[in-house]
Amino acid sequence: MTDTRIRLFREGDWDEVVALEERAYATSGLSEGREALRSRHRASPSTCFVLEHAGGFGGYLLALPYPLFRCPDLSLAEEDAAQGNGGSNLHTHDLAIAERARGRGLARRMQRHLEETGRAARYRTLSLVAVRGSETLWSRLGYRARPEIGLPASYGAEAVYMAKPLELAATDPAPTSRPRAEAG
């Protein structure tokens, strides 16, 4: 896949990101709009990525530090971009692949990139909210459903909070020096 690369956001990406987010979520009432999306990016620019595929925009991933077992409310922008309240958890807020790039394993590739980024930054868990029946997909990627975790109403009744431990790579120094986080 030499025609595919993952990189950090650029200012010029926002029109395509907002348009894809709207196409992906508007019919289900989950679209957030430009300002909310940008606020998530401002909270953690180093964990938000754009996918370039076949010479064009292929998708995006927004992730930010957030306390384990909590998540952003879709109806609210992040108020304090420097909140730093995520501790050891990195929350995948949104991952969307452009229609022309789907079916090529690119979402999984972006998720692996986020895992590597999370490990390098010493996060111990990853979390997300599975929407529109995506719980099965995320389960295959190692996430465990936590239906007991209450979610903001903005996600709808079918959404499920999910989390997974983020194991440190074998090459990391003293990987057992930090206690494992309980995600499951």
Buried (B, 14 or more C-beta within 10 A) or exposed (E): EEEBEBEEBEEEBBEBBBEBBBEBBEEEEBBBBBEBBBBBBBBBEEBBBBBBBEEEBBBBBBBBBBBBBBBBBBEEBBEEBEBEEBBBBBBBBBBBBBEEBEEBEBBEBBBEBBBEBBBEBEBBBBBBBBBEEBBEEBBEBBBEBBEEBEBBEBBBEEBBBBBBBBEBEEEBEEEEEEEEBEBE
